[in-house]
């Protein structure tokens, strides 16, 4: 139960950081293109890659399982779920699973776009 609490705290911190960062970028760069979201996704991907590598068994940082979960699932997951997607894709590529990594990227984009469209359509229908 302790790990769940740490993940929840990390998620809250990551969510607040995402809100602040993407809002700041939107105010500075405008909202014509989602630069804030793109920046958050790239920063989250950078952060999860860095922590995953540095805290791996052969890495420089000795982190407990709870600390890794707090950072990688909680903070970075709250900051952006794109970081998890990016790490999983990198792992597939490093394992030589080119077909699976390509299918995962294409499938994620296509299915998530279909999902957001379906959610939007359902929401529009419920709003009537």
Secondary structure as UniProt FT lines:
FT   HELIX           2..29
FT   HELIX           35..54
FT   TURN            57..58
FT   HELIX           65..68
FT   HELIX           69..75
FT   HELIX           76..79
FT   HELIX           82..94
FT   TURN            95..96
FT   HELIX           98..127
//
